Amino acid sequence: MSIYLYIILAYLLVLTGFNIYRAKKVKTQEEFMVAGRSVKTWVMVFTLICTWIGSGTFIAGAELASKAGFSAIWMPAGAFVGVIFIYFLAGKVRTFGQYTIGDILEERYGPLARLIGSIVIIISFTATVSYQFVAGGFILNVATDGAVPDSTGIIITAIFVLFFTASAGMIAVIYTDLPNGIIIVLACLLSVPFVYLATGGLSGIQQNLDPSYFAVINEQFGANPTLKVAGYFLATMLLLMGVQSMYQKFYSARSPREAKKAVIFWTIGLIFVETVVVVIAVFAYSKLKGQIDLSIPKEGAKVVIMAARSLVPTPVGILLLGAACAVVISTSMNYLLSSSTNITRDIYQRFLKKEASQSSLVALQRIFIVFIGVLAFILAMRMTSVLETAIFAYTIYGVSITPALIAALVWKRTTKAGGLASILSGAVVALFLRVMVDVLPPDKVIEGDPWGIPIIFPALFVSLLSLFGVSFLTKKPKPEELTKFFPEKKKEYQKIG
């Protein structure tokens, strides 16, 4: 067996031991869901990096870069813009200090918004976990020179991830993220110069790649390349602005000030890693394209991990494969924990058994982690494209949750009816159009989009129209309904009272 596999397995065993140790300390729902709200700034920085930098970067991003070249940076660029909004919201989110996005949605829009929002989050996050499992299969396949098939690698990845997440919850996630985040940043930093030299530098890739790989918008994006680029950009931006797993990390911070401070350093790490991965993928594809069949969508997704085996020295390659492995584990854990929290807190505890004991809630959440993990595994075994799955997961979340969530935090005029209409309409349109991709004749589905229009545009339009239209057509909220989100309204209410 390859030394790469032995190193990866050794790393996983160390994490396993760590999680067993941490699991003994988890006694309450608060410790399991938000790590006891005790996370320090630098731990928060690396856990935020790991929460966002997942297989969507190393695998889906690589799949896009192998087809679209440097213009693939448009997809993560949405996150660069979204993080600006997050900076101004981080402290406020930590001050609110609950467990899930559902807590915010119910406070502004009522119980039904919490329920529908939770269902949407579970759908989106299950899809997200599924392509993390696929990525794990790729890594093990490449690390063993094909000795471990992709399907077997998916099974191994799923087992490890489910054990990690179910063992100690957020405590395991956050403190596993610390070494994982360091490995990710270090691997990206060390790999670039070796990949650059191995491919002959800029002049080397210019000889091996079509000029379109250097265009601002590559025509390979499809029939409507500008629309496609804008769709990737928007999907990524909207996901980052509202993604629950990120907000749960803010809830875990020791204070609002530390949450906001962590966002500054996270932004630097985010821009660095996302940009470097696109650069590595494009340079590596120029050298390895003879080994990659782009007619099979998933093949391009392997380009970064293939670079770890053939374009860099073994120690750096081990580190880069370790980084890819780290993002799979970390992102899977984050999204499994987050979606299982929705079932446990937003559905079971909120609507079925409000007075459930702490021990029963922790035990139940572990069961839901396994349940969601099994669903994600089934999806993973049927997946044809990591990129398409990632973009749909981003889209359904971004059009249904994010507009209502941001409005809840910053727009006083939004009403219960408006927020609920936005969540429901965005989800329904996104799901309907996704079904259309499979139902319409092939000539009507262009580059995975029904009638050549990315799903995010009609879905976001309907969601925003519902949010603003219904809010302006219904009675504005009373001041007392806004005091948790806008403290200044408390004084206004006191004057009225």
N, C-alpha and C positions, 0 to 999 in steps of 0.2 A: 504493500500500500504506500501511497505518496506521503512524504513528510508534511505536506500541506494539510492532509486529512488528520494526521496525528496531532498537529498543533491545534487545529480547530476543535477536535474532540477534547483535547486537554483543557482548552479554554472553556468549553461548555461544562466540563466536569467541575472546574473551579467555580463557575457560576452556580452550578447545581448545589454544591456544598454551601456556598454563601447563602443561597435562598433557603435551604433547610435551616440554617442557623437563624436567619431573619424571621422565618415563619413562626418560630417558637415565641417571638415577641409580639405577634399580632393577636390582640384580644378584642378590639372594638371595631365598629364600623368606620370610625374616623381614622383609625390607624390603617385600616385596609384600603379605604378609598382615597384619603388625602394625606397619608403619612403623618398623621397627628398635627398637621399644619406647623411643621418644625424645620422645613428645608431652608438651608442657607443659600446665599446668593450664587456662589460658584458651583455648587451642586445643581442649583436651579438652571444655570447657564447651560451646562452639559446635558441636563435632562431635556431642556427645550430643544437643543440641537438634535438629540436623538429622537425626540417626538416627531419632529418635522422631517429630518433627513432619514428617509426610509427607502424601501424598494422603489418608491415613486421617483427617487433621485437616481439610485445606482442601477436600477433595472429598467423601469419605464422610461426614465430620462435617457438611458443608454440606447434603448430601442428607437427612440425618437432621433437622437443624435446620429445614429448609424444611417438613418434615411434622410435627415434634413440638415445635417452638418451644424455649423455654429449657430444657425437660426433657431436651434433647439433651445437656446437660452431664453427664448420668449416664454416658455412654460414656467421655469422657476422665477423669471422676472416678476411674474404676478405676485409671488410671495414677497419680493423685495418692496413692493408698494404696500401690500397688505400689512407688513410688519410695522409700518409707520402708524397705521391706525391702532394696532395692538399696543404700541408704546403708550398711547394716551388712554387706553382702556384698562391696562394691566392693574394699576392701583385700584381703580374703581371695582374691578371684578373681585380682587382680593378683599376689599372692604365688604362687599356683599357676602362673601365667605360661605358659600353653600357647598354642594357636592357635584351637581350636574348643571348642564344648560337648562334642563327641565325646571329647575328651581327658579331660574330667571323668567322663563317663558310663562310659568304658572302665575308668578307674582304680577306680571303685566297683563297676561292674556287669558288666564283662567285654566282650570284643570284639563279641559279638552285640548288646549294647545300643548300642554305638557305631554299628554298621551300621544297625540299625533306626531309631535316633534321627536319623542323617544323612538317611535316606530321608524321614522325616517333615518334617525341616527343609527339605529341597529342595522338597517338595510345597507347604509353607506359603509359602516365600519366592518360589517361582515365581508363585504366585497374587498375592502382594504386588506383585511387579514388574509383573505384568500390568495392575493397576489404576493403577499409576503412569503407564504408557504411555497408558492411556485419559485420565487427567488431563492429560497433555501435549497430547493431541489436542484436549481441551476448551479449553485455554489458547490454542492457536494459532488455533482456530476463532473464539473471542471476540475475540482480539487483531486479527484481520483482518476483523471484521464478517462472518464467514461465508465469506470468499473461500477459505479453506483448510478443506475438510471435515474432520470429526472423524477419519475414516479416514486421510486424508493426514497429519494432524497426529500420529496414532499412529505412522505409519511414520517421520516425521522425528524424533520423540522417541526412538524405539527406536534409530535409527542413531546419534544423538548420545550416548545413554547407553552403548551398547555400546562405542563408541570410547573414551569417557572411562574406563570401568572397566577395559577390557582394556589400556589404555596403561600405567598406572602403579600399579594396585592401591590398597592402603590409603594410600599416600603421597598419591596423587591425591585419594582420597576425603576424607581428613582435612583437607588444606589447601585443597580446594575447599569443604569445609564451613565453614571460617572466614568467608569473605565471605558465603556463603549464609546462615549463622546470623545474622550481623549484619543482613543485609537483611530476614530474616524478622521479627526482633524490632522493627526500626525501622519496617517497613511496618505491622505491627499497631498499634504505638503511635500512628502518625500518622493512620491511617485511621479509627479509631473516632470522633473528634469530627466529622469531615466526614460520615460515614455517619449519625451521630446527627442532625445538623442537616438533612441532605437528606431524611430521612424524617419530620421534624416532631417528633423526640424521642419520649419515652415515650408522651405523649398521642396522637401521630400513629399509632404502631403499634397502640395500644389500639383506635383507631377502625377500623383496616384489618384486624386479625386477630381470629380467633375467640378467646374467653376461654380455651379449652383450651391455647393457645400460651403461657399464663402459668402453667399448672398445674405442680405438682411432678412429677406423672406424667401425661403427656398420653394421653388415651384412644385417640389415633391410633396408639399403639404396637401396637394389635391387640386380639385377643379376650382375651388375658391380659396387660394392660399392665404389671403389676408384675413378672411373670415375665420379660417381654421386657426391661424396664429392668435387672433383676438380671442377665440374661444378657449384655447389653452391658457392664455394669460388670465382671462377672467375666472376660469374655473379654479386655478391655483390661488389667485388673490382672494376670492370669496371663501374658499375652504380655510385658508390661514386666518382670515378675519374672524371666523366663527367656530373653528374646530373645537369640539368639546374637550378632547384630550389635552389641548393647550390650556384651556381655562381651568381644568382640574389641577394642572401644575401650579397655576397662579393661586388656587385655593390652598395648595400645599405650602406656599411660602410663609416664612415667619411673620412677615408684615407687608403692607401695601408698598412701602418704600423699597423693600428688597425685591419684590416682584417687578417693579418698574425698572430698577437698576439692572436686573438680570436681562431684561429685554434688550438693553443697549448692547451688551456683549454678545448676546445671542444673535443679534442682527449682523454683527461683523462675521461671526462664524457661519451663519446661514449663507451670506453672499459669497464668502470664500469657498465653502464646500460645494455649493450648487454650481458655481462657475467652473471650478476645477474639474468636477466630474464630467461636464460637457466637453471641456478641453481634452481630457483623457480619452473620452469615448470617441471623439472625432479623429484624434491622432491614431488611436489604436485601430479604428476601423480602416484607416488608410493602409495600414500594414497587414491586417488580418482579413480583409474583405474576401479574399479567395477562399477562406474557410467558413464564410457566413453566407447563408442563402436568405436574402431579404424577402423572398417570396413566402417564406415561413415567418410570420410576424415575431414569434418569440425568439427566433435565432439572433436577431440584432440586439436583444436584451442582454445577451451574454458577453458583449464586447468588453466591458470593463473588467469582468472577472477573468476573461481570457487573457487580457493584458497582464493581469497579476501573475499568470503562469508563464508567459513567454516574452514579455518586453521589459521586465525589471529584474534586478538581482533577487535571489531567493528570499533573503530576509525582508526586503521591501514587499515582495510578492505575498509573503505570508501575512504581512501587516495589512496589505490592501484587501486580501481575501478575508482577513479577520475583521476589517472594517465593514465589508459587505455582509459578513455573517452577523456582526454586531447590529447593523441597522435592521436586519431581518428580525432578530430576536427582540430588539428594543421596540420597534414599531408594532410588531405583532402583539407584544405584551401590553403596550399602551392602548391599542385599539380594542383588544379583548377586554381589558379591565374597564375601559370607558363604556363600551356597549353593555357589558354585564351589569355595570352600575345603573344604567338606564332601566334594565329589567327589574333589578332588585329594589332600587329606590323609587324610580318614577312610575313603575307599574305595580309591583307587588306591595311594597311598603305604603305607597300613596293610596292605592285603590282597593287593596285586598286585606292587608293586615298591618294597620298603623302601629300597633303596639308590639310588634315582633321583637324578640330579644336580640341583643347584640350578637351573641354566639350563633343564633339561628340565621341571622342576616348574612354573616360571614360565610357560614356553611352553604347557604343557598346561593350566594354569589359565586362560590367556587363551582357549584353545579352548573350555573348558567355560563360560566367561562368555558366549561367543557362542551356544553350544548352548542354555543356559538362557534367554538373551534371546530366542531364536527361539521357544521354547516359550511364553514369556510373551507374546510378540507374537501368537501364534495364539489364546491365551486372550483377549487384549485385544480382538481383532476380533470375538469371539463374545459378549462380555460384555453383560448386560442391566442389572445394578445394581452400581455400585461398592461401595455399602454392604454388600450381601449377600456379595460376594466378600471384602471386608475382614474381615467378622465370621467367615466360615468359616476364613480364613487364621489369624486370631487364635485361633479355637477349637481347631483341630486341633493347633496348637503348644501352646497353654495347657494342654490336658488330657493330652497325651502326654509332652511334654518337661519342662514346669515342675515338676510334682509330684516326679518322680524327681530332677531337678536340684537343687531346694531341699533335698530329703531327703539327697542326697549331701553337701551342704555343711553341714547343721546337725543331722542326726539320726543318731546313732551306731548305732542299732539296725537301720537299714535294711539289707537284705541284697541280694546280687546277684540272687537270684530275684525278690525283691519289686520292685526297681527295673525289671528287665526286664519283668516282668508288667505294671507300671503303664504303661510306654511303649507296649507292644504293644496292650494292651487299650484304652487311651484312643484310640489312632489307629484301631483297627479299628471301634470303636463310632462315632466321629465320621465316618469315611468311609461306613460302612453307612447312617447316618441321612441323610447328605448325598445318597446315591444314592436313598434313599426319597423325598426331596423331588421328584425327577424321575419316580419310578415310581408313587407313590400318586395316587389320584384327586384332582383339584383341591380338592374339599370337605374332604379330609383334611389338606391343607397350608395352614395358617393363617398368613398373614404370613411365608411362607417357612419355617415350622417344621412338621415332621411331627407331626400330631395336636395342633398348637398349643403344643408344648413345645420351647423352644429347645434345640438340639443339645447345648449345653455342659453342661446339667444331667445327663442320663443318662451322657454320656461322662465327665464329671468324677467322677461317683459311682463308676462302674466302675473308673476309673483309681486313685482313692484307696482304694477297697476292695481292689484288687489290691495296691497298695503296702503298706498296713498289714497286711492279712490274710496275704499270703504272707510278709512279713517276720517276723511273729510266729510263723508256722508253720514257719519254717526256722531253722537254726542261726545265731546272731548272729555278726557278723564278728569275726575275731581282731584283737587290738590292733595288730599289725604291718600289717594291711590298712588301717588308718585314719590312719597317721602323717602322710601328706601333707595330710590335711584337718583333723586334730585333733592338733596337735603334742604335747599333753599325754599322748596315748596312747603316745608314744615312751618316756617314762619308765616307764609301766606295763609296756610290753613288755620294757624292759631289766631290770626287777625280776623278771619272770617268767623271762627268759632267765638 
